[in-house]
Every structure is written in structure tokens, then in C-alpha cells.
């Protein structure tokens, strides 16, 4: 799947007349050593990278391995705790670390016109917390969509043999699963935000227009279907298109639901639904703070 988050950020940069390029290292099978070489041989002034706990060492290797003068911008939900470690990385290059939305603050970082102070500073390191109290918190996520010209790997042919594009329609989570870095209990300052129905329909129209061969849409939100209203919205949205679609849902979404509800979804094009069970043990479900039971 394409890096939709980076695509949204690059689209914001492009709309601010900032020249930018997307390198999809997973798609192109680019190794960290090759990526270091690409950065060293480029004339880019800034390099933005997303970081997770699972790729922390790879990102550190890339940043520390770049030998020319370049400013790094590192973002991702895990920076909430990782930023203190990133402050210690062995490089003379500047690093800006962003927790929360990146699309509104990045143009100002690049134009040296940031309108609020970082939460912490250490030498050439700055940590910005973009939450509900920040000028750069994007309360209306319907306003910026990814420019799909950045995505060389879309559309794909999925495991069902269907030509497919991907969308994300929300940010944040209302649940607090113990194993998840995006848990609400860890990110209370980042509210849940949802695209409007009109915005999703508009994005799907642009996808169908750009990729005339597309047959399927994969909705990547963990909680696209989370209550009766979102189910009604999904049926309304996809009934407007001759598309198949697949998504994820919480088990409580359908607990006690009548089969007619599922039939409405199927009639709108739904053909695959992923549900996180996590465990068949009530004791374990309780320990990891899942809001469902074996009976559910």
C-alpha cells in the first residue's frame, strides 16, 4: 500500500510551492545503505522520515549515516517517547521531531516561519507536539487529501486479484488497547477526527477518475465501521459507486446486529471485513484492555 500519511504531507508542501519528492523504499526495495547514498548524492535541503518502534534502528542508521549537510524531520506517533533517544543520535545535522499532525507545520519549518515554540530543545534538536493546543493541529482532516501523483505503487492488484486503491478516512482512536502506541490513554491530547461523507465521496470520485481500472477500495482505518451511524454512512458512500470495498471493524460494531445490517453492507460492495479478535481468553482480553468478550 502507498504511504498515505507522507503523501498528505507532500501534498501540503506542493500546495505551498515547495518542491518535494517521495521515495517509497519499501516499494522500490531500497536498502538503508542505498537510501543513505541517495540522500548524500541529492541536493535536498530537508529529508522527512516516519519512525516506529520497529524501524527505530533503521532510521537511526540512515540519519547517522548521511555525511552531507541536511536537516531531518522525523514524525510518527512513537515520537511521543522516542524523541529523547533521537536527541542523542550521533549526527551534526539538525533534527526536528514531530508528534502529531505534520502537514500544516512542515511548510513553516521549511520556510523558517514556525509560529509556536517547540516543547523541548537540545542543541540542534527540536521536539514539536502538535496536539489540540497547537496552532498546527488539523481539526478538519477533510481539507487535505493526498496527491496520488506521488504514488508509483498504486493501484495494486490485491490478494483477490482486484485492482485496488487505498484510503484513510480518520485519525485517532477511542480505545486503549494495552499493546498499541496509538491508544487513546496514551494520546489523550490527539482527538479522534473523521472525514465527512462528502469528503470521502469526493476522494473516491477522484480515484475513479485517475485510475479508471480500479475495482476495489481498501479502507485502512482500524475503526471505519465502529457504530450504527458509520455503517449507514459506509452504505451511503459506496452505494454511489460500482466498486467493491474491504475494511476493518471493531467486534462491538456488530455485536447483537441483525443479518439485514450485514446484507446492506454486502449490497453496497463490501466483500472482506477484518475484525481484531486478539485472544480467545476473557482473562487475556481484560488484561490487554480489549472492550469485548469471548461471548461477543
C-alpha positions as CSV (number, residue, x, y, z in Angstrom):
1,X,0.0,0.0,0.0
2,X,1.2,3.6,-0.6
3,X,2.5,5.7,2.3
4,X,-0.7,7.8,2.5
5,X,0.5,9.9,5.5
6,X,3.6,11.0,3.7
7,X,1.5,11.6,0.6
8,X,-0.7,14.0,2.6
9,X,2.3,15.9,3.9
10,X,3.9,16.2,0.5
11,X,0.6,17.4,-1.0
12,X,0.6,20.2,1.6
13,X,4.2,21.1,0.7
14,X,3.4,21.1,-3.0
15,X,0.4,23.4,-2.4
16,X,2.8,25.7,-0.6
17,X,5.1,25.8,-3.8
18,X,7.8,23.7,-2.1
19,X,9.5,21.2,-4.4
20,X,9.4,17.7,-3.0
21,X,9.8,14.1,-3.9
22,X,8.6,10.8,-2.4
23,X,10.9,7.9,-2.1
24,X,8.9,4.7,-1.3
25,X,11.8,2.5,-0.1
26,X,9.5,-0.5,0.6
27,X,8.1,-0.4,-2.9
28,X,11.5,0.0,-4.6
29,X,13.3,-2.4,-2.3
30,X,15.8,0.3,-1.3
31,X,18.2,-0.7,1.5
32,X,19.2,1.7,4.2
33,X,22.7,1.9,2.7
34,X,21.3,2.7,-0.7
35,X,19.0,5.3,0.9
36,X,22.0,6.9,2.6
37,X,23.7,7.1,-0.8
38,X,20.6,8.6,-2.5
39,X,20.4,11.3,0.2
40,X,24.2,12.1,0.1
41,X,24.0,12.5,-3.7
42,X,20.8,14.6,-3.8
43,X,20.6,18.3,-3.3
44,X,17.6,18.2,-1.0
45,X,17.8,20.6,2.0
46,X,15.4,18.6,4.1
47,X,14.7,14.9,4.4
48,X,11.5,13.8,6.2
49,X,11.2,10.2,7.6
50,X,8.5,8.4,9.6
51,X,9.6,6.4,12.5
52,X,8.1,3.5,14.5
53,X,9.4,1.4,17.4
54,X,10.0,-1.4,14.9
55,X,12.1,0.7,12.4
56,X,13.9,2.8,15.0
57,X,17.3,1.4,14.4
58,X,17.0,1.6,10.6
59,X,16.0,5.3,10.8
60,X,18.9,6.0,13.2
61,X,21.3,4.3,10.8
62,X,20.1,6.4,7.9
63,X,20.3,9.7,9.8
64,X,23.7,9.0,11.3
65,X,25.0,7.6,8.0
66,X,24.3,10.8,6.0
67,X,27.6,12.7,5.6
68,X,26.4,15.9,4.0
69,X,24.6,18.9,5.5
70,X,20.8,18.2,5.5
71,X,18.0,18.9,8.0
72,X,16.0,15.9,9.1
73,X,12.3,15.9,10.0
74,X,11.1,12.8,11.8
75,X,7.5,12.1,12.6
76,X,5.2,9.4,13.9
77,X,3.1,8.5,16.9
78,X,6.0,6.8,18.6
79,X,8.0,10.0,18.8
80,X,6.0,10.8,22.0
81,X,8.5,8.7,23.8
82,X,11.3,8.2,21.3
83,X,12.3,11.8,20.9
84,X,14.6,11.8,23.9
85,X,16.5,9.0,22.4
86,X,16.6,10.7,19.0
87,X,18.1,13.8,20.8
88,X,21.2,11.6,21.5
89,X,21.8,10.4,17.9
90,X,25.3,10.9,16.6
91,X,25.0,13.5,13.8
92,X,25.8,17.1,13.4
93,X,22.7,17.7,11.3
94,X,19.7,19.3,12.7
95,X,16.7,17.2,13.5
96,X,13.1,18.3,14.0
97,X,10.8,15.7,15.6
98,X,7.0,16.0,15.2
99,X,4.5,14.2,17.4
100,X,1.0,14.6,15.8
101,X,-0.1,16.1,12.5
102,X,2.7,17.1,10.1
103,X,1.0,18.6,7.1
104,X,0.5,22.1,8.5
105,X,3.8,22.6,10.3
106,X,6.2,21.3,7.7
107,X,5.8,24.1,5.2
108,X,6.6,26.6,8.1
109,X,9.6,24.5,9.2
110,X,11.0,24.6,5.7
111,X,10.2,28.3,5.3
112,X,11.7,29.1,8.7
113,X,8.5,30.6,9.9
114,X,7.3,28.3,12.7
115,X,4.6,30.1,14.7
116,X,5.0,28.3,18.0
117,X,7.8,27.2,20.2
118,X,8.9,23.6,20.4
119,X,8.2,21.6,23.6
120,X,11.8,20.7,24.0
121,X,15.1,21.8,22.5
122,X,18.6,20.2,22.7
123,X,21.4,21.6,20.6
124,X,20.2,21.2,17.0
125,X,17.2,19.1,18.1
126,X,13.7,20.3,18.4
127,X,10.6,18.4,19.5
128,X,7.2,19.7,18.4
129,X,3.9,18.4,20.0
130,X,1.1,19.0,17.5
131,X,-2.0,18.3,19.6
132,X,-5.3,20.1,20.4
133,X,-3.4,23.1,21.9
134,X,-1.2,23.6,18.8
135,X,-1.8,26.1,16.0
136,X,-0.9,23.3,13.6
137,X,-3.4,20.7,14.8
138,X,-5.5,19.9,11.8
139,X,-9.1,19.8,13.2
140,X,-10.5,19.4,9.6
141,X,-8.9,16.4,8.1
142,X,-11.3,16.6,5.1
143,X,-9.4,19.7,3.9
144,X,-6.2,18.0,2.7
145,X,-6.1,14.8,0.6
146,X,-3.0,13.0,-0.9
147,X,-2.0,13.9,-4.4
148,X,-1.8,10.5,-5.8
149,X,0.7,11.5,-8.4
150,X,3.3,10.8,-5.7
151,X,2.3,7.1,-5.5
152,X,4.2,4.9,-8.1
153,X,2.8,1.7,-6.5
154,X,-0.9,2.5,-6.8
155,X,-3.2,0.9,-7.9
156,X,-2.1,-2.6,-6.9
157,X,-3.6,-6.0,-7.7
158,X,-4.7,-7.3,-4.3
159,X,-4.8,-10.9,-3.0
160,X,-8.2,-11.3,-4.5
161,X,-7.0,-10.4,-8.0
162,X,-8.8,-7.0,-7.9
163,X,-7.2,-3.7,-9.0
164,X,-7.2,-1.7,-5.8
165,X,-6.6,1.8,-4.3
166,X,-6.4,2.7,-0.6
167,X,-7.9,5.4,1.6
168,X,-7.8,6.6,5.2
169,X,-10.8,8.5,6.5
170,X,-10.0,9.2,10.2
171,X,-7.3,9.8,12.7
172,X,-7.0,8.8,16.3
173,X,-8.6,6.0,18.3
174,X,-11.3,5.9,21.1
175,X,-10.0,2.7,22.6
176,X,-7.0,2.0,24.8
177,X,-5.6,-1.5,23.9
178,X,-2.6,-2.1,26.1
179,X,-0.3,-3.1,23.2
180,X,-1.0,-0.1,20.9
181,X,1.1,3.1,20.7
182,X,-2.0,4.9,19.2
183,X,-4.1,4.0,22.3
184,X,-6.4,6.8,23.5
185,X,-5.0,6.5,27.0
186,X,-1.5,7.4,25.7
187,X,-2.6,10.1,23.3
188,X,-5.4,12.0,25.0
189,X,-4.3,15.3,23.5
190,X,-5.0,13.9,20.0
191,X,-8.7,13.8,19.4
192,X,-10.4,11.5,17.1
193,X,-11.2,13.2,13.7
194,X,-13.3,11.8,10.9
195,X,-13.7,12.9,7.3
196,X,-17.1,14.0,6.2
197,X,-19.2,11.8,4.0
198,X,-18.9,14.4,1.2
199,X,-15.1,14.4,1.5
200,X,-14.9,10.7,1.2
201,X,-17.2,10.7,-1.8
202,X,-15.1,13.4,-3.4
203,X,-11.9,11.4,-2.8
204,X,-13.4,8.3,-4.3
205,X,-14.6,10.2,-7.3
206,X,-11.0,11.5,-7.9
207,X,-9.6,7.9,-7.5
208,X,-12.1,6.5,-10.0
209,X,-11.3,9.3,-12.4
210,X,-7.5,8.8,-12.1
211,X,-7.5,5.0,-12.0
212,X,-10.2,4.0,-14.5
213,X,-9.3,0.3,-14.0
214,X,-9.8,0.4,-10.2
215,X,-12.3,-2.3,-8.9
216,X,-11.7,-2.3,-5.2
217,X,-11.1,0.2,-2.4
218,X,-9.3,-0.8,0.8
219,X,-10.3,1.4,3.8
220,X,-7.3,1.3,6.1
221,X,-8.9,2.9,9.2
222,X,-9.0,0.5,12.2
223,X,-12.4,1.8,13.1
224,X,-14.1,2.7,9.8
225,X,-17.1,0.7,11.0
226,X,-17.5,1.4,14.7
227,X,-21.2,2.1,15.2
228,X,-24.6,2.2,13.5
229,X,-24.0,5.7,12.1
230,X,-20.7,4.8,10.4
231,X,-22.3,1.7,9.0
232,X,-25.1,3.8,7.5
233,X,-22.5,6.3,6.2
234,X,-20.5,3.5,4.5
235,X,-23.6,2.1,2.8
236,X,-24.5,5.6,1.6
237,X,-21.0,6.3,0.3
238,X,-20.3,3.0,-1.5
239,X,-23.8,2.7,-2.9
240,X,-22.9,5.7,-5.1
241,X,-20.1,3.7,-6.9
242,X,-19.7,0.4,-8.8
243,X,-16.8,-0.6,-6.6
244,X,-16.1,-3.5,-4.2
245,X,-14.6,-2.5,-0.9
246,X,-13.0,-4.0,2.2
247,X,-12.4,-2.6,5.6
248,X,-11.7,-3.2,9.3
249,X,-14.1,-3.1,12.2
250,X,-14.4,-3.5,16.0
251,X,-16.2,-6.6,17.1
252,X,-18.6,-4.5,19.2
253,X,-19.8,-2.8,16.0
254,X,-21.8,-5.9,15.1
255,X,-22.5,-7.5,18.4
256,X,-26.2,-8.2,18.5
257,X,-26.8,-6.8,15.0
258,X,-29.3,-8.4,12.7
259,X,-28.2,-10.1,9.5
260,X,-30.1,-7.4,7.5
261,X,-27.4,-4.9,8.5
262,X,-24.6,-7.1,7.1
263,X,-26.7,-7.6,3.9
264,X,-26.8,-3.8,3.4
265,X,-23.1,-3.7,3.6
266,X,-22.7,-6.5,1.2
267,X,-25.1,-4.9,-1.2
268,X,-23.0,-1.8,-1.2
269,X,-20.0,-3.8,-2.3
270,X,-18.3,-4.9,0.9
271,X,-16.6,-8.3,0.3
272,X,-14.0,-8.5,3.1
273,X,-14.1,-7.4,6.8
274,X,-11.2,-7.8,9.2
275,X,-12.0,-7.9,12.9
276,X,-9.4,-7.9,15.6
277,X,-10.2,-10.8,17.9
278,X,-6.7,-10.8,19.7
279,X,-7.5,-13.6,22.1
280,X,-9.9,-16.4,22.9
281,X,-9.4,-15.9,26.6
282,X,-11.6,-13.5,28.6
283,X,-8.7,-13.1,31.1
284,X,-6.2,-12.0,28.4
285,X,-8.8,-9.8,26.7
286,X,-9.3,-8.0,30.1
287,X,-5.5,-7.7,30.7
288,X,-4.9,-6.1,27.3
289,X,-7.9,-3.8,27.8
290,X,-9.9,-5.1,24.9
291,X,-13.6,-4.0,25.2
292,X,-15.1,-7.3,24.1
293,X,-15.5,-10.9,25.5
294,X,-15.4,-14.4,24.1
295,X,-19.2,-14.3,24.1
296,X,-19.1,-11.2,21.9
